[in-house]
Amino acid sequence: MTVLNGLLGAGYLMVFWLAGAALARRGIAYVLIGRYERSEFAVNEAFYAAHYPVWYQNAEDTVYAVLPG
């Protein structure tokens, strides 16, 4: 399982636009959206909140479970 925080690997691949099947094909199970992601990128957190359950949350970070089970 892969935890994604907006940037993946040394190539800085932006993946906030990926959804559903695209995330599954890449083996991404969780998406972390925190202070850094909100300040550096145009994150559509409302999309994740509407489509995926919150797996973990604190005052600054939210982790969405994007794969079932």
Residue pairs with C-beta under 8 A, 6 or more apart in sequence:
1 27
1 29
1 30
1 67
2 8
2 26
2 27
2 28
2 29
2 30
3 29
3 30
3 32
3 63
4 15
4 28
4 30
4 31
4 32
5 31
5 32
5 33
5 34
5 36
5 37
6 14
6 15
6 16
6 31
6 32
6 33
6 36
6 37
6 40
6 41
6 43
7 13
7 14
8 15
14 41
15 23
15 26
15 28
16 31
16 37
16 41
16 42
16 43
16 44
18 26
18 28
19 47
19 51
20 51
23 31
23 66
23 67
24 66
24 67
28 66
28 67
29 65
29 66
29 67
30 55
30 63
30 64
30 65
30 66
31 48
31 52
31 63
31 64
31 66
32 61
32 62
32 63
33 43
33 45
33 48
33 61
33 62
33 63
33 64
34 60
34 61
34 62
35 60
35 61
37 43
38 45
45 62
48 62
48 64
48 66
49 64
52 64
52 65
52 66
53 64
53 65
54 62
54 63
54 64
54 65
55 63
55 64
55 65
56 62
56 63
57 63
